[in-house]
Amino acid sequence: MNNLTYITYQTFPAFTANSIQTMSNIKYLVKQDFNVTLFFPLREKTSTDNLKKIKEFYSIREDFKIIGSKHTLPFGKIDVFNRVLFLISHLIWSYTNVNNLIREKPSSELFFTRSDWVFFFLSRKNRKVVFECHQYTKIRKYLINKALKKETSKIIFLNKNLKDDYEKKYNLKNNYIILHNGVDVENYSSDNNKNDHEIIFVGKLKRFGKTRNIDFLLQAIKSLDEKYSLKIVGAEKSEIIELEKQARRLGIEKRIKIYSRVDYSKVAKCLLSSSFGILINSSSNTHSTSYTSPLKYFEYLAAGLKIIAVDFPSHRNLPFSENIEYYKEGNLESFVSAIERARYIKNPDIDLLKKISLETRAKKISEFIN
């Protein structure tokens, strides 16, 4: 059994897609016979390294170790200059804890991270480390380039666009793999009763502090035949109040259901009762247009939903994207047309679940690491 330390500047528990992705990966790395230790900062009031609470929050049965490190740095404590404080706190935390860990861990220890600074500092010490890259900053590209000069360093790009954009400036050897997100298929069953005209969106209503254009979905429902309804799962209380007001102004309040965040295992139940899944984002940031590999997309596939997506390169680059119906951003006529076309999409074959499962993803990671 290989020992693997998953060190990240994320915090747990959290309802974010990033935290769910990390925990899901850990679950299936454990199933691949890795002895996993999760190491992260206790930087929020709600942060905890209580394994029982973490497992309950993420509906995980598998055992692994958790070490929460004290976090006395300013990020998360002062609600100003967040970007600068994040960068400084992240750098100092990574430097300090990497140095501590390499004194404790044998040279055979494998490290896995989503932190560019952790990747950089571990690489400088010639430690075996894999970095999972989800997006870029100018600093991140520089750190990746420095880290990948070490033979012990490897990288997982979340999609082809991430790899191609990196290669425009830097060269890659055989130290990378392109690997999209996946889905925990244990939560999904083929036995379900679907509402043939229910459209669903699952996830946070904002990304990087900016709207995902959820207002547009309400306008779209008004433009569709009255038999269609919309379910939104993942809203904050204040967002629920505002969206309900908008729904009443549009006269569609009876066709809209809005729920706050629910446990990960309950998301599957919400999806399995719907028929159409929506991928929507704003073109205001590059991550949404080019780099994202949304967890919800793979959940939609597992739930047998017909998928409608805003026409961004990131969505065109998703696996099995030929089964997606696209619409132009902000164009109601295009959206309505996409819904009508999606009615005739053939649901994916059950064998598809194996290809998009987190189990398959973890196997590929295991092969890549070893």
C-alpha positions, 0 to 999 in steps of 0.5 A: 500500500502506497502512502499518499499525503494530500496537502491542500490550502482548501478548508473542510467541510465546505459546500464548494465544488472544489472541496467535494472534488477533493473528498471524492478523489480521496475516497476513490484513492483509498479504494485504490489501496492508497493510505491517504492523509489529508493535510489542510489549514483550519482557516475558517471558524467552521473548519474541523479535522474531526474525521467523523464529522468530515465523513458524515458531511461528505457521505464517505465511509472509507477511512483515511487520516486527517491533519488540520494545521493551525492557521494564524495568518490573515486570510480568512480573518480580515475581510479586506484585500482578500486576493493579496492576503490569500496570496501571502497567507497561501505562500507562507503556509505552504512554505512552512508546512512543506518544510515540516512535512519533508522532515517527517515523511520518508523520501518514498512518500507520494504527495498530491496537491491542488496548491501551486505553492505546495507543488513548487516547494515540494518540487524544490526538495525533489519530492514525488508530487502531483499537482492537479491544475484547474485554472491559471494565474500568471504566478501559477504558470511560472511556478508550474514551469519551475516545478516541472523541471524536476523529474519527480514532479508531475501534473494533471490538467483538468482539460485539453485547453489547460494543457494547450495554453501552458504549452504555448509558452512552456514545453512539456515532457511525459510528466502530464496527463489530461483528466476531466472530473468524474462522478461518484456513481454509487449515488445513482440508480437507473430506477427513478421517476422523472418529471419529463419537463423539469429543468434543473441547475445544481451549484453555487449561483455565483462564481468568483463573486460574479453571477452565473446569469441565473436571472437568464434562466428565469427569463428562459422559463417564462419563454418556454411552454407552461409545461416546463418548470425549473428547479435550482439547488444550491442557493443562499437564503438571500438569493432564494428571497431575491429569485422568488421575487423575480419569479413573482414579477415574471408570473412564473412562481408556480413553475420555480422551485428554489432550494438551499444547499443540500448534502452531496448524497441528496443532490443525486435524488434531486437530479434523478427526478429531473429531465434536463440539466443546465450548464450556465456561466458568465463569459466574464472570466476565462476559467468559465469559458475555457478551463472548467470541467464542471462536476455537475456535468458528470452528475447530470450524465450519471442521472441520465439528464438531457444537457443544455449548455451555454456555448463556451469552448470549455463545454465543447471540450467536455467528454461526450460533448456531442450529446450536449445541446448548446445555446448562445449566451444571453439569447432566449430564442437560442435557449428555447431552441436548444431545449426543444432539440434536447428532447430528442437526445438519446440518454447515454448508455449505462456503460458510460458511467464506468468511463466517467466514474471517479473509480476510473479516474482514481485508477488513471491517477494511480497508474500515472503516479506509479 
